[in-house]
Amino acid sequence: MWQELAVAFSLVLVLEGLAPFICPERWRLWVYRLADMESKQVRWVGLLSMISGLVLLTWLR
């Protein structure tokens, strides 16, 4: 179980690093826009991201 969790975390790091590596200017602008959002909006983005991940994980398994 711990090994699977470590693999999943490693994949998250790889995926999170893709955007700043491929297009750093766009990534930087996106981060600035995210910083300008209200906390409530950021929470909604996080919630939608988690739900999307769970749906995708369920579908793949």
C-alpha positions in Angstrom: 0.0 0.0 0.0 2.7 2.5 0.9 4.6 1.7 -2.3 1.5 2.5 -4.3 1.0 5.7 -2.5 4.6 6.7 -3.2 4.2 5.9 -6.8 1.0 8.0 -7.0 2.7 10.9 -5.3 5.7 10.6 -7.7 3.3 10.7 -10.7 1.6 13.8 -9.3 5.0 15.5 -9.0 5.9 14.6 -12.6 2.5 15.9 -13.9 2.7 19.1 -11.8 6.2 19.7 -13.3 5.1 19.4 -16.9 3.4 22.7 -17.3 6.2 24.9 -16.0 8.7 22.9 -18.0 6.8 23.0 -21.3 5.4 26.6 -21.2 6.8 28.6 -18.2 5.3 31.9 -19.4 1.7 30.6 -19.6 2.1 28.7 -16.3 3.3 31.9 -14.6 0.3 33.8 -15.9 -2.0 31.1 -14.7 -0.5 31.2 -11.2 -0.9 35.0 -11.1 -4.5 34.6 -12.0 -5.0 31.9 -9.4 -3.4 34.2 -6.8 -5.9 37.0 -7.7 -8.9 34.7 -7.1 -10.9 34.7 -3.9 -10.4 31.9 -1.5 -13.9 30.5 -2.2 -13.1 30.3 -6.0 -9.8 28.5 -5.3 -11.6 26.0 -3.0 -14.0 25.3 -5.9 -11.2 24.7 -8.3 -9.6 22.3 -5.7 -12.9 20.5 -5.2 -13.5 20.1 -8.9 -9.9 18.8 -9.3 -10.3 16.2 -6.6 -13.7 15.1 -7.9 -12.3 14.8 -11.4 -9.4 12.8 -10.1 -11.6 10.4 -8.2 -13.9 9.9 -11.2 -10.9 9.2 -13.5 -9.4 6.9 -10.9 -12.7 5.0 -10.5 -13.0 4.7 -14.3 -9.5 3.5 -14.8 -9.8 0.8 -12.1 
